[in-house]
Structures are given as structure tokens and as C-alpha cells.
Amino acid sequence: MEVAKLTDVTRVYKIGEVETRALNGVSLTIGNGEFTSLVGPSGSGKTTLLQLIGCLDQPTSGKVVIDGKETTNLNRNQRADLRKGTIGFVFQFFALIPTLTAYENAEMPLLLNGKNAAERKQRVMELLKAVDMTDRAHHRPDQLSGGQQQRVAVARALATNPKLILADEPTANLDTENGEQVMEIMKKLNKETGTTFVFATHDPRVIKYATRVVTLQDGLITNNGKASAK
């Protein structure tokens, strides 16, 4: 089964009279349970592609289907509803709420989805244990290292049991050791839960973990092949 399918997708940005084609007729299918890296130089289109898969943007032309639902004609609220139940995000700069503890940051998606207190507590403690952050549950982001913050971000992304996790440069602000630890945790969760992970990255530390590497250049896919899983 597939969790995402893009067909002949283009994305054109227009500023004044200048047009920039970020994607130029891209077709891509992401199957359930994949651990895939989107790679390419700056300006290749990988982040734009990730944003279309995540329903954060819409294509200029072509079709995007996420979890069996065509997103092309959905309005902003409908895309938000689809994201809420299907997609989790891990960002380069962690994007944790600074006034909330690790526990409260991981709990936030469950609050938004209307889960009761008992369900929230059980799920958050499961997640913090999975990312080895139980002993930091009541620490705020400014009391955590970058690697610890990213682990909390992974827990938050997984809170609602999404089918798909999208990560934009997840190790860019981490040193080698912390980057390796975060990738090991995400790979373990991918194997244990079957959740699909897709990364946009140029970091070899991320690429080496991928079971599939999709290479973009100038808005086109130039290579789409399997990699050796670590």
C-alpha cells in the first residue's frame, strides 16, 4: 500500500515578473513503512516536495494523494484536518514551545485531537520512554540539549500514531553524536511501528540510514533507488 502518491507535479513560484520552477513534473510513490531520504543540493526542490507531501503547500499542476485522499482541491482547513490525523513533522530547529515541558510538548497533539487525560498520560509516557527522555519529562526546552530537544520533537510527531513522519533536515543543528542517536531512535521506531519516514536532507548521517534515496536536481528526480539499510 502507498501512503503518498504524486503524479506529474509542478510547483511554480512567482515574484513580480520572475517565475521559479521549484518542481518540474515530478512523479513519486511512497509506500507504507518506508524510510526514505530526499536528497539534492540547495534549490533542487526537495523541501518543496516535502511540503507538498505534508499538505503545507499545493502544486501548481499535477495530483497529490495522501493516504488515499486527493489533496489538490482541499481548502486550508481540510488540509489541516488531514495533517492532524495522518502526518507528523520533525523540523530542523525543533520548533518546541519554549514555555512547555518535554511532557507538555509531546502531549500537545493529543490535546488538539481531544484525547482524555488518561489516554494522554499513557501515550506521552510511552513516547518519552521510546525516545529515552523519561528522566527529562519535566524539563523545558532551554534545559535540554539540541539532541534531547529533537528527541522530544520526534515523540511529539508520533503522538497521534500518524502513518507518515516528514523530517526537514532533522540533524542539521546537531553534532555527530546527537545526530546519530536521533537517527538510531527514528530507525528503531520505523521498524517497530511501521510508520513511514521521509526526510529532506543533504546530511550523509541521515542518508546512510535510508532504505531508499530519491535524488533531485533542478526540480526533477534524477535517481530513485534502494539503499543499503543500516
KEMARZA-66035 format. One record per residue (C-alpha): x, y, z; residue in three letters; residue number from 1. Coordinates in nm, 4 decimals, m for minus. Example, Ala and Ser with C-alpha at 12.3 -4.5 7.8 and 13.67 -1.06 7.14 Angstrom:
! KEMARZA-66035
PT       c1       c2       c3 torgu nupa
PT   1.2300  m0.4500   0.7800   Ala    1
PT   1.3670  m0.1060   0.7140   Ser    2
***
This chain:
! KEMARZA-66035
PT       c1       c2       c3 torgu nupa
PT   0.0000   0.0000   0.0000   Met    1
PT   0.1072   0.3577  m0.0583   Glu    2
PT   0.0851   0.6439   0.1861   Val    3
PT   0.1701   0.9161  m0.0674   Ala    4
PT   0.1498   0.9416  m0.4461   Lys    5
PT   0.2440   1.2441  m0.6553   Leu    6
PT   0.1730   1.2463  m1.0272   Thr    7
PT   0.3351   1.4916  m1.2725   Asp    8
PT   0.3572   1.7590  m1.0048   Val    9
PT   0.4900   2.1077  m1.0767   Thr   10
PT   0.5353   2.3972  m0.8368   Arg   11
PT   0.5990   2.7443  m0.9744   Val   12
PT   0.6658   3.0424  m0.7501   Tyr   13
PT   0.6079   3.3865  m0.8986   Lys   14
PT   0.7543   3.7047  m0.7535   Ile   15
PT   0.6660   4.0017  m0.9686   Gly   16
PT   0.7556   3.9051  m1.3251   Glu   17
PT   1.0027   3.6364  m1.2183   Val   18
PT   0.8945   3.2714  m1.2177   Glu   19
PT   1.0879   2.9976  m1.0411   Thr   20
PT   1.0046   2.6350  m1.1156   Arg   21
PT   1.0815   2.4523  m0.7908   Ala   22
PT   0.9385   2.1245  m0.9248   Leu   23
PT   0.9051   2.0388  m1.2888   Asn   24
PT   0.6864   1.7334  m1.3482   Gly   25
PT   0.7720   1.5065  m1.0542   Val   26
PT   0.6048   1.1695  m1.0017   Ser   27
PT   0.6765   0.9733  m0.6841   Leu   28
PT   0.5126   0.6996  m0.4780   Thr   29
PT   0.5951   0.6415  m0.1102   Ile   30
PT   0.4908   0.3040   0.0290   Gly   31
PT   0.3853   0.2217   0.3833   Asn   32
PT   0.6788   0.1599   0.6150   Gly   33
PT   0.9473   0.3238   0.4026   Glu   34
PT   1.2488   0.5076   0.5473   Phe   35
PT   1.3284   0.7381   0.2574   Thr   36
PT   1.5659   1.0312   0.2054   Ser   37
PT   1.5013   1.3109  m0.0435   Leu   38
PT   1.8461   1.4426  m0.1308   Val   39
PT   1.9933   1.7081  m0.3566   Gly   40
PT   2.1725   2.0423  m0.3484   Pro   41
PT   2.0128   2.3628  m0.2262   Ser   42
PT   1.7431   2.4653  m0.4728   Gly   43
PT   1.6918   2.1118  m0.6039   Ser   44
PT   1.3262   2.1010  m0.4932   Gly   45
PT   1.3493   1.8539  m0.2062   Lys   46
PT   1.1982   2.0831   0.0579   Thr   47
PT   0.9197   2.1893  m0.1803   Thr   48
PT   0.8443   1.8224  m0.2453   Leu   49
PT   0.8333   1.7525   0.1276   Leu   50
PT   0.5925   2.0449   0.1781   Gln   51
PT   0.3575   1.9106  m0.0896   Leu   52
PT   0.3598   1.5637   0.0680   Ile   53
PT   0.2864   1.7286   0.4031   Gly   54
PT  m0.0075   1.9322   0.2654   Cys   55
PT   0.1682   2.2525   0.3697   Leu   56
PT   0.1583   2.3726   0.0096   Asp   57
PT  m0.0332   2.2903  m0.3082   Gln   58
PT   0.1060   2.2101  m0.6518   Pro   59
PT   0.0734   2.4476  m0.9453   Thr   60
PT  m0.0288   2.1455  m1.1511   Ser   61
PT  m0.0421   1.7692  m1.1089   Gly   62
PT  m0.2001   1.5496  m0.8420   Lys   63
PT  m0.1068   1.4735  m0.4815   Val   64
PT  m0.2758   1.1833  m0.2993   Val   65
PT  m0.2069   1.1278   0.0727   Ile   66
PT  m0.3436   0.8187   0.2489   Asp   67
PT  m0.5869   0.7653  m0.0371   Gly   68
PT  m0.7183   1.1217  m0.0364   Lys   69
PT  m0.6522   1.3641  m0.3213   Glu   70
PT  m0.5345   1.6884  m0.1644   Thr   71
PT  m0.5191   1.9116  m0.4711   Thr   72
PT  m0.8635   2.0653  m0.4252   Asn   73
PT  m0.8773   2.0691  m0.0458   Leu   74
PT  m0.9003   2.4068   0.1254   Asn   75
PT  m0.6649   2.5095   0.4069   Arg   76
PT  m0.8874   2.3748   0.6866   Asn   77
PT  m0.9405   2.0434   0.5102   Gln   78
PT  m0.5655   2.0040   0.4580   Arg   79
PT  m0.5098   2.0826   0.8266   Ala   80
PT  m0.7586   1.8117   0.9252   Asp   81
PT  m0.5790   1.5603   0.7031   Leu   82
PT  m0.2419   1.6528   0.8504   Arg   83
PT  m0.3734   1.6295   1.2068   Lys   84
PT  m0.4589   1.2627   1.1804   Gly   85
PT  m0.2143   1.1361   0.9220   Thr   86
PT   0.1155   1.3290   0.9244   Ile   87
PT   0.3726   1.4202   1.1892   Gly   88
PT   0.6543   1.6697   1.1393   Phe   89
PT   1.0122   1.6960   1.2664   Val   90
PT   1.1793   2.0289   1.1941   Phe   91
PT   1.5397   2.1431   1.1669   Gln   92
PT   1.5020   2.3930   1.4534   Phe   93
PT   1.2983   2.1541   1.6757   Phe   94
PT   1.0008   2.4006   1.6988   Ala   95
PT   0.9187   2.3114   2.0575   Leu   96
PT   0.7037   2.5523   2.2599   Ile   97
PT   0.9587   2.7134   2.4948   Pro   98
PT   0.7263   2.7593   2.7936   Thr   99
PT   0.6144   2.3947   2.7972   Leu  100
PT   0.7981   2.0941   2.9393   Thr  101
PT   0.9063   1.7971   2.7299   Ala  102
PT   0.5979   1.6126   2.8530   Tyr  103
PT   0.3660   1.9011   2.7611   Glu  104
PT   0.5215   1.9449   2.4160   Asn  105
PT   0.4710   1.5770   2.3379   Ala  106
PT   0.1165   1.5972   2.4773   Glu  107
PT   0.0084   1.8933   2.2630   Met  108
PT  m0.1104   1.6980   1.9520   Pro  109
PT  m0.3194   1.4735   2.1781   Leu  110
PT  m0.4846   1.7766   2.3361   Leu  111
PT  m0.5645   1.9128   1.9909   Leu  112
PT  m0.7138   1.5764   1.8936   Asn  113
PT  m0.9402   1.5695   2.2002   Gly  114
PT  m0.7862   1.2755   2.3870   Lys  115
PT  m0.8783   1.2469   2.7541   Asn  116
PT  m0.6263   1.2905   3.0354   Ala  117
PT  m0.5714   0.9192   3.0978   Ala  118
PT  m0.5131   0.8468   2.7280   Glu  119
PT  m0.2759   1.1409   2.7013   Arg  120
PT  m0.0688   1.0388   3.0016   Lys  121
PT  m0.0320   0.6789   2.8855   Gln  122
PT   0.0651   0.7778   2.5326   Arg  123
PT   0.3102   1.0524   2.6330   Val  124
PT   0.4921   0.8269   2.8789   Met  125
PT   0.5171   0.5561   2.6117   Glu  126
PT   0.6659   0.8058   2.3693   Leu  127
PT   0.9119   0.9603   2.6125   Leu  128
PT   1.0315   0.6112   2.7017   Lys  129
PT   1.0704   0.5243   2.3327   Ala  130
PT   1.2966   0.8267   2.2745   Val  131
PT   1.4819   0.7795   2.6062   Asp  132
PT   1.3562   1.1059   2.7584   Met  133
PT   1.1557   0.9856   3.0586   Thr  134
PT   1.4015   1.1420   3.3038   Asp  135
PT   1.3679   1.4800   3.1280   Arg  136
PT   0.9883   1.4830   3.1113   Ala  137
PT   0.9515   1.7955   3.3241   His  138
PT   1.2362   1.9967   3.1695   His  139
PT   1.1683   2.2914   2.9389   Arg  140
PT   1.3478   2.3151   2.6018   Pro  141
PT   1.6051   2.5638   2.7377   Asp  142
PT   1.7051   2.2975   2.9919   Gln  143
PT   1.7658   2.0367   2.7200   Leu  144
PT   2.0481   1.9817   2.4721   Ser  145
PT   1.9801   2.0035   2.0991   Gly  146
PT   1.9730   1.6258   2.0708   Gly  147
PT   1.7284   1.5975   2.3583   Gln  148
PT   1.5041   1.8632   2.2061   Gln  149
PT   1.4979   1.6752   1.8772   Gln  150
PT   1.4045   1.3538   2.0580   Arg  151
PT   1.1099   1.5357   2.2154   Val  152
PT   1.0177   1.6630   1.8681   Ala  153
PT   1.0182   1.3026   1.7415   Val  154
PT   0.7934   1.1978   2.0312   Ala  155
PT   0.5548   1.4848   1.9522   Arg  156
PT   0.5470   1.3894   1.5830   Ala  157
PT   0.4496   1.0320   1.6726   Leu  158
PT   0.1899   1.1265   1.9360   Ala  159
PT  m0.1212   1.0642   1.7259   Thr  160
PT   0.0100   0.7454   1.5608   Asn  161
PT   0.0421   0.9097   1.2176   Pro  162
PT   0.1041   0.6970   0.9115   Lys  163
PT   0.3717   0.9362   0.7865   Leu  164
PT   0.6515   1.1355   0.9524   Ile  165
PT   0.8153   1.4119   0.7478   Leu  166
PT   1.1510   1.5499   0.8607   Ala  167
PT   1.3221   1.8558   0.7105   Asp  168
PT   1.6985   1.8481   0.7803   Glu  169
PT   1.6439   1.6749   1.1174   Pro  170
PT   2.0141   1.6602   1.2102   Thr  171
PT   2.1315   1.9944   1.0688   Ala  172
PT   2.1623   2.1572   1.4113   Asn  173
PT   2.3049   1.8546   1.5912   Leu  174
PT   2.6630   1.7398   1.6423   Asp  175
PT   2.7698   1.3995   1.5112   Thr  176
PT   2.6913   1.2013   1.8269   Glu  177
PT   2.3471   1.3529   1.8791   Asn  178
PT   2.2654   1.3233   1.5100   Gly  179
PT   2.3495   0.9536   1.5171   Glu  180
PT   2.1389   0.8996   1.8309   Gln  181
PT   1.8347   1.0721   1.6806   Val  182
PT   1.8632   0.8699   1.3597   Met  183
PT   1.9016   0.5435   1.5542   Glu  184
PT   1.5851   0.6237   1.7509   Ile  185
PT   1.3842   0.7084   1.4381   Met  186
PT   1.5063   0.3968   1.2575   Lys  187
PT   1.4101   0.1826   1.5573   Lys  188
PT   1.0636   0.3399   1.5715   Leu  189
PT   1.0201   0.2890   1.1971   Asn  190
PT   1.0930  m0.0828   1.2354   Lys  191
PT   0.8813  m0.1271   1.5475   Glu  192
PT   0.5734   0.0740   1.4457   Thr  193
PT   0.5795   0.0557   1.0647   Gly  194
PT   0.5423   0.4336   1.0453   Thr  195
PT   0.6707   0.5781   0.7183   Thr  196
PT   0.9553   0.8298   0.7495   Phe  197
PT   1.0556   1.0699   0.4693   Val  198
PT   1.3493   1.3104   0.5109   Phe  199
PT   1.4692   1.6072   0.3112   Ala  200
PT   1.8426   1.6266   0.3753   Thr  201
PT   2.1928   1.6690   0.2413   His  202
PT   2.3460   1.5146   0.5558   Asp  203
PT   2.5358   1.1887   0.4945   Pro  204
PT   2.4486   1.0870   0.8519   Arg  205
PT   2.0830   1.0740   0.7511   Val  206
PT   2.1298   0.9351   0.4024   Ile  207
PT   2.3204   0.6285   0.5245   Lys  208
PT   2.0191   0.5183   0.7309   Tyr  209
PT   1.7759   0.5358   0.4401   Ala  210
PT   1.6425   0.2251   0.2714   Thr  211
PT   1.5583   0.4377  m0.0325   Arg  212
PT   1.7249   0.7514  m0.1655   Val  213
PT   1.5434   0.9861  m0.4042   Val  214
PT   1.7790   1.2384  m0.5660   Thr  215
PT   1.6521   1.5696  m0.7016   Leu  216
PT   1.8222   1.8298  m0.9156   Gln  217
PT   1.6698   2.1387  m1.0759   Asp  218
PT   1.3185   2.0308  m0.9813   Gly  219
PT   1.3455   1.6831  m1.1310   Leu  220
PT   1.4045   1.3368  m0.9855   Ile  221
PT   1.7364   1.2175  m1.1282   Thr  222
PT   1.7690   0.8950  m0.9292   Asn  223
PT   1.5199   0.6833  m0.7369   Asn  224
PT   1.6673   0.3711  m0.5897   Gly  225
PT   1.7094   0.1447  m0.2922   Lys  226
PT   1.9902   0.1986  m0.0473   Ala  227
PT   2.1619  m0.0329   0.1945   Ser  228
PT   1.9789  m0.0123   0.5245   Ala  229
PT   2.1935   0.0339   0.8324   Lys  230
***
